[in-house]
Amino acid sequence: MRRRIFSEDHEAYRETVREYLAREVLPYYEEWEKERLIDRAAWSAAGKIGIVGLSVPEEFGGPGEQDYRYRYVMAEEIARTGTTSFGAGLGTQDDITIPYMCDLGTQEQKQRWLPGMASGELICAIAMTEPGTGSDLQGIRTTAVRDGDSWILNGQKTFITNGIHADLVIVAARTDPDSGSRGYSLFVVERGMEGFTRGRKLEKVGLAAQDTAELSFVDVRVPAGNLLGTEGRGLVHLMERLPRERLSIAVSAIASARAAYEWTRTYVFERKAFGQSVGDFQNTRFVLAELLTEIDVTQAYIDNAVLALNDGDLTAVEAAQAKWWASELQKRVVDRCVQLHGGYGYMMEYPIARAYVDSRVQTIYGGTTEIMKEIIGRDIARNSL
């Protein structure tokens, strides 16, 4: 079935992305994976041609492009090339931190930070997760106490994407322990602030080159002007923006599932066994038929969800449905594709092997599959009363 989501402009942008990846990412990607860190030069190169910071308004140095289909194109090309570590960091910037700054930042904050974020010169992270707190955001223990024209920030964060490179970190902290869900706020912590330190670069199962880190804040004096959004509405700000974050994971999941399928389809008709191509065995054809059908059907939902996001009416429940289903599908597809590759599917020189380890986190971050089902289930119960 022909997809109708992309226009000629999107396809022209796809060529730009392909050329960028071929020139600035693919030649160095293996080394980045070994070193477990992406060269910052790739970020600044992305900024020069509009690969990062798409939604930053023109007055702040960005293209001002609000059509999420361009990000969709980027996700598909990242998946096709198997450069998912780079895509994860870029996705955090474009799908999470930049929208936070555009939506919640003051004019002064936008003028100060958005140009650098659009150019790739400023890399940003968001710090919600703590050693003892994952999906339960109300369990956040990091605190910020007002002291004159500053806030004193104390706490620890972990599993922070872009944590090593980050020049700016949006930190969720408890500002009023007696106000329940209204007692949290967001702060922008800058590189070099005294008391802000980075712990170890975490060694993950997959996404090796993506810099995930532990962050520590000990009596960090954060200027009052670095409060992002409204004091006491930190959790509200987070919840309002989770649908876009979750859809971004769903988009990368379906793109990665299709890439894995395409690599495998090519492989099985080239690989010979028992005098014929592996793809000529009925079992192989049945598996490919199942995978293609599941991918195509899921793709239709994700395409519609992206259009809903563009229209401003994608709900938290719809995003949760997209996130859990597409990420679980990605796991199933990649696993079965590894099986069809046989022993070579277990060799890291083949993209399917890296996809296998890179895909596992998709059902965990951004809210686990179990949390997504709980969100959907609560909505069903609420609407059944």
C-alpha positions as CSV (number, residue, x, y, z in Angstrom):
1,M,0.0,0.0,0.0
2,R,1.4,3.4,-1.0
3,R,2.2,5.7,1.9
4,R,0.8,9.2,1.4
5,I,2.4,11.0,4.4
6,F,5.4,12.5,2.6
7,S,5.5,15.3,0.0
8,E,8.2,16.1,-2.6
9,D,9.7,18.6,-0.1
10,H,10.1,15.8,2.5
11,E,11.7,13.6,-0.1
12,A,14.1,16.4,-1.1
13,Y,15.0,16.7,2.6
14,R,15.6,13.0,2.8
15,E,18.3,13.4,0.2
16,T,19.9,16.1,2.3
17,V,19.9,13.9,5.3
18,R,21.3,10.9,3.4
19,E,24.2,13.1,2.1
20,Y,24.9,14.4,5.6
21,L,24.9,10.9,7.1
22,A,27.2,9.6,4.3
23,R,29.6,12.4,4.8
24,E,29.6,13.3,8.5
25,V,28.5,10.2,10.3
26,L,29.0,6.8,8.6
27,P,32.8,7.2,8.0
28,Y,33.3,7.7,11.7
29,Y,30.5,5.7,13.3
30,E,32.5,2.5,14.0
31,E,35.2,4.5,15.8
32,W,32.5,6.4,17.8
33,E,31.0,3.1,18.9
34,K,34.4,1.8,20.0
35,E,35.1,5.0,21.9
36,R,31.6,5.1,23.3
37,L,31.3,8.8,22.3
38,I,30.1,10.7,19.3
39,D,32.3,13.5,18.0
40,R,30.8,16.9,18.7
41,A,31.8,17.9,15.2
42,A,28.9,15.9,13.9
43,W,26.5,18.1,15.8
44,S,27.9,21.4,14.5
45,A,27.9,19.9,10.9
46,A,24.2,19.0,11.4
47,G,23.4,22.5,12.5
48,K,25.0,24.1,9.4
49,I,22.6,22.3,7.1
50,G,19.4,22.3,9.3
51,I,19.6,18.6,10.5
52,V,19.2,19.7,14.1
53,G,17.0,22.3,15.6
54,L,14.3,22.1,13.0
55,S,11.6,23.6,15.2
56,V,13.7,26.6,16.5
57,P,12.0,29.8,15.2
58,E,13.8,31.8,12.6
59,E,14.3,34.7,15.0
60,F,16.5,32.5,17.1
61,G,18.5,31.0,14.2
62,G,16.5,28.0,13.3
63,P,14.4,26.9,10.3
64,G,11.2,27.3,12.3
65,E,9.8,24.1,10.8
66,Q,7.0,22.7,12.9
67,D,6.1,19.8,10.5
68,Y,7.1,16.6,12.4
69,R,7.3,14.7,9.1
70,Y,10.8,16.1,8.6
71,R,11.9,14.5,11.9
72,Y,10.2,11.3,10.7
73,V,12.4,11.4,7.6
74,M,15.4,11.8,9.8
75,A,14.4,8.8,11.9
76,E,14.0,6.6,8.8
77,E,17.4,7.5,7.5
78,I,19.1,7.0,10.8
79,A,17.5,3.6,11.0
80,R,18.4,2.7,7.4
81,T,22.1,3.4,8.1
82,G,22.1,1.8,11.6
83,T,23.5,4.9,13.2
84,T,21.0,4.7,16.1
85,S,23.5,6.0,18.8
86,F,23.7,9.3,16.9
87,G,19.9,9.4,16.4
88,A,19.2,8.9,20.1
89,G,21.2,12.0,21.1
90,L,19.8,14.1,18.3
91,G,16.3,13.0,19.1
92,T,16.7,14.2,22.7
93,Q,17.7,17.6,21.4
94,D,15.0,18.0,18.8
95,D,12.1,16.1,20.3
96,I,12.5,17.0,24.0
97,T,14.8,19.8,25.0
98,I,14.2,22.2,22.2
99,P,10.4,22.0,22.5
100,Y,10.8,22.6,26.2
101,M,12.8,25.7,25.5
102,C,10.5,27.0,22.8
103,D,7.3,26.4,24.8
104,L,8.5,27.4,28.3
105,G,11.4,29.7,27.9
106,T,11.3,33.4,28.5
107,Q,12.3,35.7,25.6
108,E,15.7,36.2,27.3
109,Q,16.2,32.4,27.7
110,K,15.3,31.8,24.1
111,Q,17.7,34.5,22.8
112,R,20.4,33.1,25.1
113,W,20.2,29.4,24.3
114,L,18.2,28.6,21.2
115,P,20.6,29.8,18.6
116,G,23.3,27.5,20.0
117,M,20.9,24.6,20.2
118,A,19.9,25.2,16.6
119,S,23.5,25.4,15.4
120,G,24.6,22.2,17.3
121,E,27.1,24.2,19.3
122,L,25.0,23.8,22.5
123,I,24.0,20.2,23.3
124,C,21.2,19.8,25.8
125,A,20.0,17.0,28.1
126,I,17.0,16.6,30.3
127,A,17.4,15.1,33.8
128,M,14.4,13.4,35.3
129,T,15.4,9.9,36.3
130,E,17.2,9.3,39.6
131,P,18.9,6.2,41.0
132,G,15.8,5.3,43.0
133,T,13.2,6.9,40.7
134,G,12.3,5.8,37.2
135,S,8.8,6.2,35.8
136,D,7.4,7.5,39.1
137,L,8.2,11.2,38.7
138,Q,6.6,12.1,42.0
139,G,9.4,10.2,43.6
140,I,12.0,12.7,42.6
141,R,14.3,13.6,45.5
142,T,16.5,16.3,43.9
143,T,15.7,19.5,45.7
144,A,15.9,23.2,44.9
145,V,15.7,25.7,47.7
146,R,15.3,29.5,47.1
147,D,18.1,31.6,48.4
148,G,17.8,35.3,47.4
149,D,18.0,35.6,43.7
150,S,19.2,32.0,43.2
151,W,18.1,28.4,43.9
152,I,20.4,25.9,45.6
153,L,20.1,22.6,43.8
154,N,21.1,19.2,45.4
155,G,20.5,15.7,44.1
156,Q,21.6,13.0,41.7
157,K,20.3,11.9,38.3
158,T,21.1,8.9,36.2
159,F,20.6,7.4,32.7
160,I,20.9,10.9,31.3
161,T,21.1,10.9,27.5
162,N,23.7,13.5,26.2
163,G,24.9,13.6,29.8
164,I,28.6,13.8,28.9
165,H,28.4,16.4,26.1
166,A,25.6,18.5,27.6
167,D,26.2,22.2,27.8
168,L,22.7,22.7,29.3
169,V,20.7,20.3,31.5
170,I,17.0,20.8,32.2
171,V,16.7,19.4,35.7
172,A,13.5,18.4,37.4
173,A,13.6,19.2,41.2
174,R,11.3,19.3,44.1
175,T,10.8,22.9,45.2
176,D,8.0,22.6,47.8
177,P,7.8,19.2,49.6
178,D,4.4,20.1,51.1
179,S,2.6,20.8,47.8
180,G,2.4,17.3,46.3
181,S,2.3,17.3,42.5
182,R,2.5,21.1,42.5
183,G,5.8,21.1,44.3
184,Y,8.2,20.5,41.4
185,S,10.0,22.9,39.0
186,L,12.4,22.8,36.1
187,F,15.8,24.5,36.1
188,V,18.4,25.0,33.4
189,V,21.8,24.0,34.8
190,E,24.8,25.2,32.7
191,R,28.2,23.6,32.1
192,G,30.7,24.9,34.5
193,M,28.4,25.8,37.3
194,E,30.1,25.1,40.6
195,G,28.9,21.8,42.2
196,F,27.6,20.4,38.9
197,T,29.7,17.3,38.1
198,R,29.3,14.4,35.7
199,G,29.9,10.8,37.0
200,R,30.8,7.9,34.9
201,K,29.8,7.5,31.3
202,L,27.5,4.5,31.6
203,E,28.3,1.3,29.8
204,K,25.1,0.1,28.2
205,V,24.0,-3.1,26.5
206,G,23.5,-1.1,23.3
207,L,23.7,2.4,21.9
208,A,27.4,2.4,22.7
209,A,28.3,5.7,21.2
210,Q,25.4,7.6,22.8
211,D,26.8,9.3,25.9
212,T,24.6,8.3,28.8
213,A,25.8,9.6,32.2
214,E,25.2,10.0,35.9
215,L,25.0,13.7,37.0
216,S,25.5,15.1,40.4
217,F,24.4,18.5,41.9
218,V,25.9,19.6,45.2
219,D,24.9,23.0,46.4
220,V,24.7,24.3,42.8
221,R,23.7,27.9,42.8
222,V,21.3,28.3,39.9
223,P,20.2,31.9,39.0
224,A,16.5,32.6,39.4
225,G,16.5,33.5,35.7
226,N,17.3,29.8,34.9
227,L,13.9,28.6,36.2
228,L,12.2,27.1,33.1
229,G,8.5,27.5,32.9
230,T,6.4,28.2,36.0
231,E,7.5,27.5,39.6
232,G,5.6,24.5,41.0
233,R,4.3,23.3,37.6
234,G,7.3,21.2,36.7
235,L,5.4,17.9,36.7
236,V,2.6,19.5,34.6
237,H,5.3,20.7,32.1
238,L,6.7,17.2,31.9
239,M,3.4,15.5,31.5
240,E,2.2,17.9,28.8
241,R,5.3,17.1,26.6
242,L,5.5,13.4,27.1
243,P,3.3,12.6,24.1
244,R,5.8,14.0,21.7
245,E,8.7,12.2,23.4
246,R,6.8,8.9,23.3
247,L,5.8,9.4,19.7
248,S,9.4,10.0,18.8
249,I,10.3,6.6,20.3
250,A,7.5,5.0,18.3
251,V,8.7,6.7,15.1
252,S,12.3,5.4,15.6
253,A,10.9,2.0,16.5
254,I,8.9,1.5,13.3
255,A,11.7,2.9,11.2
256,S,14.2,0.5,12.8
257,A,11.8,-2.4,12.4
258,R,11.5,-1.7,8.7
259,A,15.2,-1.3,8.3
260,A,15.8,-4.6,10.0
261,Y,13.2,-6.3,7.7
262,E,14.8,-4.8,4.6
263,W,18.3,-5.9,5.6
264,T,17.0,-9.4,6.3
265,R,14.9,-9.7,3.1
266,T,18.1,-8.9,1.1
267,Y,20.2,-11.3,3.1
268,V,18.0,-14.4,2.9
269,F,17.7,-14.2,-0.9
270,E,21.5,-13.9,-1.2
271,R,22.4,-16.6,1.3
272,K,22.5,-20.2,0.1
273,A,21.7,-23.3,2.1
274,F,20.9,-26.9,0.9
275,G,21.3,-25.8,-2.7
276,Q,18.9,-22.9,-2.7
277,S,18.5,-19.4,-1.2
278,V,17.3,-19.2,2.4
279,G,14.5,-17.0,1.2
280,D,13.1,-19.9,-1.0
281,F,12.2,-22.0,2.1
282,Q,8.6,-21.8,3.0
283,N,9.3,-21.0,6.6
284,T,11.5,-18.0,5.6
285,R,8.7,-16.7,3.3
286,F,6.1,-17.1,6.0
287,V,8.3,-15.2,8.6
288,L,8.9,-12.4,6.1
289,A,5.2,-12.2,5.3
290,E,4.3,-11.9,9.0
291,L,6.9,-9.2,9.6
292,L,6.0,-7.1,6.6
293,T,2.3,-7.2,7.5
294,E,2.9,-6.2,11.1
295,I,5.2,-3.4,10.0
296,D,2.8,-2.1,7.4
297,V,-0.2,-2.1,9.7
298,T,1.8,-0.4,12.5
299,Q,3.2,2.1,10.1
300,A,-0.3,3.2,9.2
301,Y,-1.0,4.0,12.8
302,I,2.3,5.8,13.4
303,D,1.8,7.9,10.2
304,N,-1.6,9.0,11.5
305,A,-0.2,9.8,14.9
306,V,2.4,12.0,13.3
307,L,-0.3,13.9,11.4
308,A,-2.2,14.2,14.7
309,L,0.8,15.7,16.4
310,N,1.1,18.2,13.5
311,D,-2.5,19.1,14.0
312,G,-2.0,19.5,17.8
313,D,-4.5,16.9,18.8
314,L,-2.4,13.8,19.6
315,T,-3.5,12.6,23.0
316,A,-1.3,11.1,25.8
317,V,-3.2,7.8,25.4
318,E,-2.7,7.7,21.6
319,A,1.0,8.4,22.1
320,A,1.2,5.6,24.7
321,Q,-0.5,3.2,22.3
322,A,2.0,4.1,19.6
323,K,5.0,3.9,21.9
324,W,4.4,0.5,23.5
325,W,3.1,-1.2,20.4
326,A,5.8,0.0,18.0
327,S,8.7,-0.6,20.4
328,E,7.5,-4.1,21.3
329,L,7.1,-4.8,17.5
330,Q,10.6,-3.5,16.9
331,K,11.9,-6.1,19.5
332,R,10.0,-8.9,17.8
333,V,11.0,-8.0,14.3
334,V,14.7,-7.6,15.1
335,D,14.8,-10.8,17.1
336,R,13.2,-12.8,14.2
337,C,15.5,-11.2,11.7
338,V,18.6,-12.2,13.8
339,Q,17.3,-15.7,13.6
340,L,17.0,-15.6,9.8
341,H,20.6,-14.4,9.6
342,G,21.7,-17.5,11.5
343,G,25.2,-17.3,13.0
344,Y,26.0,-14.1,11.1
345,G,23.1,-12.4,12.9
346,Y,25.2,-12.7,16.1
347,M,28.2,-11.0,14.5
348,M,28.5,-7.2,15.2
349,E,29.9,-6.7,11.6
350,Y,26.3,-7.1,10.5
351,P,23.9,-4.2,11.2
352,I,21.2,-6.6,12.4
353,A,23.4,-7.6,15.4
354,R,23.8,-4.0,16.5
355,A,20.1,-3.4,15.9
356,Y,19.5,-6.3,18.3
357,V,21.3,-4.7,21.2
358,D,20.3,-1.1,20.4
359,S,16.6,-2.0,20.3
360,R,16.2,-3.5,23.7
361,V,16.0,-0.1,25.5
362,Q,13.1,1.1,23.4
363,T,10.4,-0.6,25.6
364,I,12.0,0.9,28.7
365,Y,12.9,4.5,28.3
366,G,10.3,7.2,27.8
367,G,8.0,5.1,30.0
368,T,8.0,1.3,30.1
369,T,5.5,-0.8,28.2
370,E,3.8,-1.6,31.5
371,I,3.4,2.2,32.3
372,M,2.0,2.8,28.8
373,K,-0.6,0.0,29.3
374,E,-1.5,1.5,32.7
375,I,-2.1,4.9,31.1
376,I,-4.3,3.4,28.5
377,G,-6.1,1.2,31.0
378,R,-6.8,4.1,33.3
379,D,-8.3,6.0,30.4
380,I,-10.5,3.0,29.5
381,A,-11.7,2.7,33.1
382,R,-12.3,6.5,33.4
383,N,-14.4,6.6,30.2
384,S,-16.4,3.5,31.2
385,L,-17.8,5.1,34.4
